[in-house]
Structure formats: structure tokens, C-alpha cells
Amino acid sequence: MFLLDADTLIQAKNTYDAFDFAPGFWDWLDRDHAAGLLASVEAVGQELKRGHDELADWAFARPSFFVQPGTAVPGSIAQLAAWVHGQAQYTAAARQEFLAGAGDLFLIAQAHGGSHTVVTSEQSRPESKKRVMIPDACQAVGVPCVDLFGALRATGGLMLVLSPAS
């Protein structure tokens, strides 16, 4: 299963897959979620719902898209915490932000505990001092990580088709 981070959905809504421009993208999310291929985590859903916009409405209408933490999540969080505390390059603030229970931590922990793949637009930056990047945390605990286009290709999801001229 692919688990999407908040920024992947936010960027889609704000840019190339806006609701009015690419409704097929949102249909793909619904279809592949129903097929058990896509989801996100409850913490991401909570973050999106604070937006008071079309994406928040979408998230409120799809509670099952945002899965509850699985039983393996606490152990996975412990592994992530041990890893991040062992990384001397991160500032204390960067460690605290990552471990504060934000969507990123729960997303990676759910993926780790359930053998899932994380979908994010973030890029690896192992030299970063001020922020723990999702791909770096995923790599540290052996979680596969792809961008949205990787997930689209892997699921056979979506194809851009020109609509007939009106």
C-alpha cells in the first residue's frame, strides 16, 4: 500500500491536480483507496482538515482514507526516535519537531509497521540540520519512499487524456 503525506495532497490541490483542473486525479485516489492500494494516516487527515478549504472538505468526506495507527506503530516510533536522536547533525529543534507527533512521524511509523511505501514530494537531504526529511527517515528504518509519479506508475493509476474541444 502507498501512504501519502500531507504535502503531496496539498501540492496536488494547489498546482497540477487542482480539483477543477484534474478531477481524474481525485477519482484515482478514491478508486485506488477502495482497492486497498492508497491511503494516508489519521495525523495527515487532521492536518488537512485544519485548512478550511476544498482539500479539507475532501478529507472530511473520506474518513476511511486516513487510517488509524496500527499496533506496530509504537515500536516503529521508538525506532525512529532512536535513529533521530542518534543523528548529531540535527538541531534539537529539528529533532523535537519531527518527534512531536506530526503527520510525518506517524506516516513513516505506519509504513514501517505495515510494510507500506511512503509517497512524498520531499527530497533526501542528509546534510540538513534544521529539518528531518521524510526520505531520510524512511531510509533509516528501511521504508520504501517514492514521489507521486512513482506511485501513479506503480498502481497503473492515471493517464492524462485531452478532452474533446467544446
N, C-alpha and C positions, 0 to 999 in steps of 0.2 A: 504494500500500500504506500502511496505517496502522501506525505503530510505537508501541507502548505503553510508557510509563515505568513504573518500579517502583511509584511511589506510587498510580497508577491501579489496579494489581492489588492492592496492599496494602489500599487503602481499600475496594475491592470485597469482598475477603475478610473484612474487619473490620466491614463495615456492610451496605449494601443488597443485595449479591450474595454473601452468605456461602454456602459450599459446601452447607450443609444447607438453606438457605432458597431459593436461586435456582440450582439445578443447570443450568437452561437457559442461564444466563449463561456458564458454563464450557463447555457444549456449543457455544454460539455461537462462543467463542474457537477451539475445536478445528475447527469446521466452516469458519469463515472463514479460519483459518490454512491449512487444507488447500486452500482455493480461491485462496490467494495474496493475500488481502485484509488479513490481520493478522499481525503478528509483534512481536518485540521484539529487543533486541540482547544479545549474549553477556554484556556487562558487567551488564546488568539481571538476567539469569538467575543470574549469580554472586551478586549481591546478595540475590536472593530465596532462594537455596539456603542462605545463612547463617542463615536464620530458624528452622530446625529446627521447622517447623510444617506444617500442611496445605498451605499455599501452596508451601513448599519442596518437599514431596513432589510436588505438581503440576508444579513446574518441573523437577525431576529426571526425571519421567516424559515430558517433552516437550522433549528437547534440540533438535529441529529448530525449535521455536518461537523460539529465541534465536539469531539469525543472527550469523555471523562478520563481522568488519569487511570491507567491500568495498574494492576497490582505490582508490576515490576518497576514502576516509576520511582518510588522512594529509593530503591537500590541504585537505579541509574542516576538519580540526582546526587547521591552520595559519591558515585564515581566521578561525575562531572565536577563536583565541589572539590574533591581531592585533586583532580587534574588542574583546575583553575588556580587553586592555592599553591600548587607546585610550579606555576609559571611566573618566574621572577620579573618578566618584562611588564606585566600588567600592573597598573597602579591599583592602590587599594580601592579607589572609587570604581574602577573598571570591574574588579572582582565583585564588589558589592552590587553593582548594577546588574551584572549577569546572574548572580545568585539570589536576587531579591524576589524571585518568583515570577518574573516577567514571562511573556509568551515564549521567548527563545529557549529558556531553560526547560520548560515543560514540553515544548515541541521536540527538542533533542532527546529528552529523557523518555518520552513516549515512543519515539522512533527507535531508540536503543532497546527499550524493554520489549518492544513488539516486532523487532527486526524489520522496521519500515525504512523508507527513504525520505529524507527531508528535501523540500523544494524551497529554494530561496534565491533572491537576486543578489545577495551579498557575495562578495569575492573574498577569497582567503587573503588574510594579511597577518601572517605570523609575527611580523615585526611590530604590529600595533601595540601601543602601550595603554591607550585610553579606552579601548573597546574590545571586548571578546567577540570575534566574528563567528557567525554560525558555522561556516565551513571548517574553521579551525577547531572548534569544539566538537563537531561531528567527527572529524578525522581522529581526534584524540581518543574517542571511545569506539571507533570503528563503525560509525553510522554513514551509510552512503548519502551523498548530497548532490543534487542536480539543480539546474536552473529550470525555469518554467518550460522552456522549449525542450529540454531533455525529458521532462515529464510528458509533455504533449507527444513527443515522438515515441516514447516508451509505451504509452497507452493507445497509440494509434488514434489519438483524440480528435484533432481538429484540422480542418483544411479551409483556407481562405478561398472563397469562390466568388467571382464577380456576379453581382445580381443583375438581372435584366435592366436595361435602360428604361426609365419611367417616362 
